[in-house]
Amino acid sequence: MTETEFDVSDDVTAVVEDTQLPRRLKDRVYRTVEERDGVTVEQADEIAKAVETRYLDTRIDPLDPVGTVSAQSIGEPGTQLTMNTFHYAGVAEIDVTQGLPRLIELVDARKTPDTPTMSIFLEDEYATEREKAHEVVWKIEATKILALGDVSTNVADMRVVISLNEDTLAERMITPEEVAEIIEDHLGVQTVQQGATIEFGPEEPSYRDLLQLVEELRDITFKGIEEVSRVVIRREELDDGEEEFVLYTEGSAFGDVLSIEGVDASRTTCNNIHEIYRNLGVEAARETIIEETNNTLAEQGLDDVNVRHLMLVADIMTNRGEIESIGRHGISGSKQSVLARAAFEVTVNHLLNAAIHGEIDDLDGVTENVIVGKPIKLGTGDVDLRMGSTSR
């Protein structure tokens, strides 16, 4: 949206455009002037100047140590986070890692969270009709054989006998014939299916092979996504007072879920930042890091941490186009400064390798200057003042 789309005079446009405000704030000023009828040019100028003053006051001063301030702002509340890994997090039936363990997971950019989970939103009739929502549930939740019926072994005949529950089959929309076919494909055996009963056994009579078949049978996923062990369905209220069904999962397979009919891909998310990165890109991963760290702090009542500090962390982790951890295997380990790397972890190794390769430390950062006792090159430490003599 630009200023030309607002119904304001050329004089108002001139005074607003004369400020140092970014386009987004200028548009807000135009919108405010437009909503208030009878605003004069002088009043519009006062509004624009007031907004400009507030905007300039909030900008960071040159040479401000934003990284150190952000580390303090996140680290200090981090000491007050609980160590409880499993914590009530909005869905009583689903365990979600919270507190300090979750914060460590995020900044370490762990490939797989301790408790991967997805929040799946639905669209159209799937969001309002429980039966339709359950159709999506059965497409997502991994259905194992013990959910479909009972498994027993007939040692005398060396046979595995499966007694399927017809009501469960109807609910999960799978037939005995499909179950038998999946067993044959995965186990390579010949099955005999009669109604809701399926039998099969090893090629050669062997008690060990019989038990092995039972173990392998229990691992087969007959329907749904193997990584998702449970799905909980909840009715939640929207901002406009309407209600909709939302699914919460134990386990995560973000890419597979997005392609399922009835899933609202624009709102569905998961707590695995690497899955977000693979499916939606690095910008979405950055947003997820900000959102997850903010939620983790807010869950413990520490939501007064300015989001800009979290944004800086997310920017540092993703600014190279991929997700990097904040640690010796990521950002801290890739610093140019030898002393900064050594100050973080495995000090002797860093110093030894630097000595072997003849590395030079330019002492540009905070850590290395603190170590050698020099003023850091930030704030007043980066300003040189010289007194000049004037001849009269």
Salt bridges, closest charged atoms under 4 A:
GLU3 OE1 - ARG23 NH1 3.21
GLU17 OE1 - ARG23 NH2 3.13
GLU17 OE1 - LYS26 NZ 3.48
ASP27 OD1 - ARG23 NH1 3.62
ASP45 OD1 - LYS49 NZ 2.85
GLU105 OE1 - ARG102 NH1 2.73
ASP108 OD2 - ARG110 NH2 3.49
GLU141 OE2 - ARG172 NH1 3.78
GLU199 OE1 - ARG159 NE 3.84
GLU215 OE2 - ARG218 NH1 3.74
GLU236 OE2 - ARG234 NH1 3.61
GLU243 OE1 - ARG235 NH1 3.33
GLU244 OE2 - ARG267 NH1 3.02
GLU250 OE2 - ARG230 NH1 2.97
ASP264 OD2 - ARG267 NE 2.92
GLU287 OE2 - ARG286 NH1 3.24
GLU292 OE1 - ARG102 NH2 2.93
GLU299 OE2 - HIS87 NE2 3.85
ASP315 OD1 - ARG286 NE 2.42
GLU324 OE2 - ARG320 NH1 3.41
GLU345 OE1 - ARG328 NH1 2.68
GLU359 OE1 - ARG341 NH2 3.10
ASP364 OD1 - LYS377 NZ 3.84
